Amino acid sequence: MATLYISEYRNLTQDAEGNLVIVGKEPAIATQALTFTTSAVSSPFNAETRYIRHYSSAAAHLNFGADPGASVLDYPVSATT
């Protein structure tokens, strides 16, 4: 069984000069660890979520929306080992 880890963020980080860095500002407002074999649906994101970070222990595909079943045609995610 594989796991997809999702961190949800409200804002991005800024560097010392005040420039935005494309990295979620910690702490995350919510996190999820979603186990999957062939298909799984995460919990709904926090209403304040504007950015996410994700990584997976196995190759996967992501889809976002009201009915987010993903297929091989959707956003691919490589396994992080």
N, CA, C and O of each residue as an XYZ file, in Angstrom:
324
protein
N       0.847     -1.174      0.000
C       0.000      0.000      0.000
C       0.897      1.244      0.000
O       1.899      1.294      0.713
N       0.531      2.238     -0.800
C       1.311      3.467     -0.921
C       0.644      4.595     -0.139
O      -0.518      4.491      0.255
N       1.396      5.671      0.081
C       0.866      6.821      0.808
C       1.166      8.102      0.047
O       2.287      8.318     -0.415
N       0.145      8.951     -0.077
C       0.289     10.293     -0.637
C       0.188     11.267      0.533
O      -0.796     11.263      1.272
N       1.207     12.093      0.693
C       1.246     13.071      1.779
C       0.895     14.443      1.213
O       1.480     14.874      0.220
N      -0.051     15.124      1.836
C      -0.514     16.431      1.374
C      -0.405     17.429      2.521
O      -0.894     17.182      3.623
N       0.243     18.559      2.245
C       0.290     19.676      3.196
C      -0.425     20.851      2.552
O      -0.223     21.138      1.372
N      -1.262     21.530      3.327
C      -2.060     22.644      2.816
C      -1.549     23.959      3.425
O      -1.225     24.032      4.610
N      -1.489     24.988      2.579
C      -0.946     26.280      3.010
C      -1.873     27.422      2.628
O      -2.543     27.381      1.596
N      -1.899     28.426      3.466
C      -2.660     29.650      3.216
C      -1.792     30.659      2.467
O      -2.287     31.371      1.594
N      -0.493     30.727      2.804
C       0.415     31.739      2.245
C       1.721     31.116      1.782
O       2.055     29.983      2.129
N       2.454     31.895      0.983
C       3.795     31.509      0.562
C       4.816     32.166      1.484
O       4.505     33.136      2.175
N       6.027     31.638      1.489
C       7.126     32.159      2.294
C       7.747     33.366      1.599
O       7.684     33.491      0.376
N       8.346     34.253      2.390
C       9.107     35.376      1.844
C      10.554     35.253      2.264
O      10.861     34.768      3.353
N      11.460     35.707      1.368
C      12.875     35.708      1.728
C      13.189     36.944      2.572
O      12.295     37.731      2.882
N      14.461     37.113      2.943
C      14.875     38.211      3.818
C      14.601     39.583      3.215
O      14.496     40.566      3.948
N      14.480     39.666      1.870
C      14.231     40.949      1.209
C      12.747     41.167      0.912
O      12.377     42.159      0.283
N      11.889     40.231      1.370
C      10.457     40.373      1.191
C       9.919     39.809     -0.108
O       8.739     39.983     -0.414
N      10.768     39.132     -0.883
C      10.330     38.518     -2.136
C       9.650     37.186     -1.855
O      10.085     36.424     -0.991
N       8.571     36.913     -2.598
C       7.886     35.634     -2.431
C       8.758     34.491     -2.908
O       9.437     34.582     -3.931
N       8.722     33.415     -2.146
C       9.401     32.173     -2.497
C       8.297     31.141     -2.693
O       7.391     31.041     -1.865
N       8.361     30.382     -3.766
C       7.275     29.444     -4.080
C       7.378     28.213     -3.176
O       7.616     27.094     -3.632
N       7.193     28.460     -1.896
C       7.220     27.437     -0.851
C       6.154     27.818      0.166
O       6.072     28.978      0.571
N       5.344     26.864      0.579
C       4.309     27.146      1.571
C       4.899     27.645      2.877
O       5.935     27.159      3.330
N       4.232     28.619      3.476
C       4.688     29.164      4.755
C       4.283     28.219      5.874
O       3.099     27.956      6.086
N       5.274     27.719      6.579
C       5.033     26.809      7.696
C       4.588     27.597      8.917
O       4.974     28.756      9.065
N       3.804     27.017      9.777
C       3.314     25.645      9.700
C       2.160     25.517      8.710
O       1.439     26.481      8.450
N       1.996     24.327      8.168
C       0.872     24.053      7.285
C      -0.429     24.208      8.072
O      -0.464     23.964      9.278
N      -1.499     24.616      7.381
C      -2.777     24.753      8.089
C      -3.490     23.409      8.218
O      -4.400     23.258      9.033
N      -3.067     22.424      7.404
C      -3.622     21.071      7.507
C      -2.680     20.110      6.799
O      -1.958     20.497      5.879
N      -2.692     18.862      7.231
C      -1.916     17.809      6.567
C      -2.776     16.564      6.458
O      -3.683     16.337      7.259
N      -2.469     15.761      5.447
C      -3.158     14.489      5.261
C      -2.139     13.442      4.830
O      -1.168     13.755      4.140
N      -2.363     12.218      5.235
C      -1.612     11.065      4.748
C      -2.661     10.107      4.195
O      -3.407      9.480      4.947
N      -2.707     10.007      2.884
C      -3.743      9.246      2.198
C      -3.158      7.940      1.678
O      -2.310      7.959      0.786
N      -3.594      6.810      2.219
C      -3.115      5.520      1.719
C      -3.954      5.110      0.513
O      -5.159      5.353      0.454
N      -3.275      4.477     -0.452
C      -3.998      4.074     -1.660
C      -3.362      2.839     -2.284
O      -2.179      2.558     -2.088
N      -4.163      2.124     -3.027
C      -3.675      1.023     -3.858
C      -3.992      1.360     -5.312
O      -3.074      1.563     -6.107
N      -5.265      1.423     -5.671
C      -5.627      1.786     -7.033
C      -6.338      3.129     -7.096
O      -6.174      3.863     -8.071
N      -7.127      3.470     -6.073
C      -7.871      4.726     -6.098
C      -8.215      5.148     -4.680
O      -8.495      4.314     -3.819
N      -8.187      6.469     -4.448
C      -8.557      7.004     -3.139
C      -8.917      8.469     -3.296
O      -8.432      9.142     -4.206
N      -9.763      8.959     -2.412
C     -10.161     10.366     -2.411
C      -9.768     10.958     -1.066
O     -10.075     10.391     -0.017
N      -9.087     12.100     -1.098
C      -8.666     12.748      0.145
C      -9.850     13.414      0.833
O     -10.941     13.513      0.272
N      -9.614     13.863      2.042
C     -10.598     14.701      2.724
C     -10.641     16.043      2.008
O      -9.661     16.434      1.374
N     -11.756     16.751      2.097
C     -11.805     18.088      1.487
C     -10.723     18.983      2.093
O     -10.399     18.870      3.275
N     -10.174     19.869      1.268
C      -9.164     20.801      1.758
C      -9.809     21.833      2.679
O     -11.007     22.103      2.592
N      -8.993     22.402      3.559
C      -9.411     23.480      4.433
C      -9.916     24.638      3.559
O      -9.372     24.872      2.480
N     -10.922     25.346      3.999
C     -11.496     26.449      3.225
C     -10.470     27.554      2.941
O     -10.627     28.311      1.983
N      -9.436     27.648      3.756
C      -8.418     28.695      3.573
C      -7.219     28.228      2.754
O      -6.286     29.005      2.550
N      -7.218     27.005      2.288
C      -6.096     26.474      1.517
C      -6.004     27.153      0.154
O      -6.975     27.210     -0.601
N      -4.810     27.665     -0.139
C      -4.545     28.275     -1.443
C      -3.436     27.545     -2.184
O      -3.355     27.624     -3.410
N      -2.582     26.835     -1.458
C      -1.447     26.125     -2.045
C      -1.327     24.766     -1.374
O      -1.674     24.611     -0.203
N      -0.837     23.786     -2.118
C      -0.564     22.485     -1.510
C       0.847     22.042     -1.879
O       1.414     22.473     -2.883
N       1.390     21.177     -1.047
C       2.624     20.448     -1.339
C       2.251     18.983     -1.235
O       1.507     18.590     -0.336
N       2.759     18.182     -2.140
C       2.438     16.756     -2.091
C       3.656     15.934     -2.462
O       4.503     16.369     -3.243
N       3.734     14.763     -1.904
C       4.701     13.769     -2.339
C       4.126     12.405     -2.039
O       3.275     12.244     -1.163
N       4.604     11.429     -2.780
C       4.006     10.099     -2.720
C       5.083      9.029     -2.614
O       6.185      9.183     -3.141
N       4.750      7.950     -1.930
C       5.687      6.830     -1.812
C       5.640      5.928     -3.045
O       6.464      5.023     -3.176
N       4.689      6.163     -3.948
C       4.573      5.404     -5.194
C       4.034      6.334     -6.281
O       3.415      7.354     -5.977
N       4.262      5.991     -7.519
C       3.741      6.797     -8.619
C       2.218      6.882     -8.512
O       1.554      5.916     -8.136
N       1.680      8.050     -8.848
C       0.235      8.271     -8.728
C      -0.189      9.333     -9.730
O       0.641      9.893    -10.447
N      -1.486      9.605     -9.772
C      -2.051     10.684    -10.575
C      -3.017     11.463     -9.699
O      -3.727     10.885     -8.876
N      -3.039     12.790     -9.882
C      -3.899     13.653     -9.080
C      -4.932     14.350     -9.941
O      -4.691     14.669    -11.106
N      -6.089     14.578     -9.341
C      -7.150     15.348     -9.973
C      -7.796     16.177     -8.869
O      -7.961     15.700     -7.747
N      -8.154     17.397     -9.179
C      -8.764     18.299     -8.200
C     -10.168     18.646     -8.650
O     -10.406     18.834     -9.843
N     -11.109     18.735     -7.710
C     -12.462     19.138     -8.053
C     -13.482     18.498     -7.146
O     -13.136     17.831     -6.170
N     -14.756     18.707     -7.478
C     -15.854     18.191     -6.668
C     -15.928     16.664     -6.711
O     -16.310     16.035     -5.724
N     -15.565     16.068     -7.844
C     -15.561     14.609     -8.004
C     -14.199     14.218     -8.557
O     -14.062     13.972     -9.756
N     -13.168     14.157     -7.673
C     -11.782     14.114     -8.134
C     -11.193     12.737     -8.439
O     -10.021     12.500     -8.145
N     -11.963     11.837     -9.012
C     -11.370     10.559     -9.391
C     -10.308     10.782    -10.458
O     -10.599     11.372    -11.498
N      -9.092     10.326    -10.224
C      -7.985     10.540    -11.165
C      -7.785      9.330    -12.057
O      -8.079      8.197    -11.673
N      -7.280      9.589    -13.252
C      -6.927      8.518    -14.181
C      -5.509      8.772    -14.671
O      -4.885      9.762    -14.290
N      -5.010      7.897    -15.499
C      -3.648      8.053    -16.024
C      -3.519      9.287    -16.909
O      -2.404      9.661    -17.271
N      -4.616      9.920    -17.261
C      -4.580     11.136    -18.070
C      -4.411     12.390    -17.216
O      -4.171     13.475    -17.746
N      -4.536     12.245    -15.899
C      -4.440     13.393    -14.989
C      -3.015     13.624    -14.548
O      -2.105     12.884    -14.923
N      -2.825     14.675    -13.733
C      -1.511     15.137    -13.277
C      -0.696     13.991    -12.659
O      -1.112     13.410    -11.657
N       0.472     13.661    -13.256
C       1.288     12.573    -12.716
C       2.153     13.020    -11.537
O       2.640     14.150    -11.501
N       2.331     12.130    -10.592
C       3.206     12.360     -9.436
C       4.191     11.201     -9.391
O       3.793     10.036     -9.366
N       5.486     11.529     -9.382
C       6.506     10.491     -9.284
C       6.656     10.033     -7.848
O       6.341     10.769     -6.912
N       7.132      8.833     -7.684
C       7.389      8.312     -6.344
C       8.595      9.022     -5.739
O       9.587      9.262     -6.426
N       8.509      9.354     -4.468
C       9.621      9.928     -3.728
C      10.231      8.812     -2.884
O       9.563      8.226     -2.032
N      11.472      8.535     -3.127
C      12.105      7.436     -2.379
C      13.286      7.924     -1.590
O      13.937      7.138     -0.903
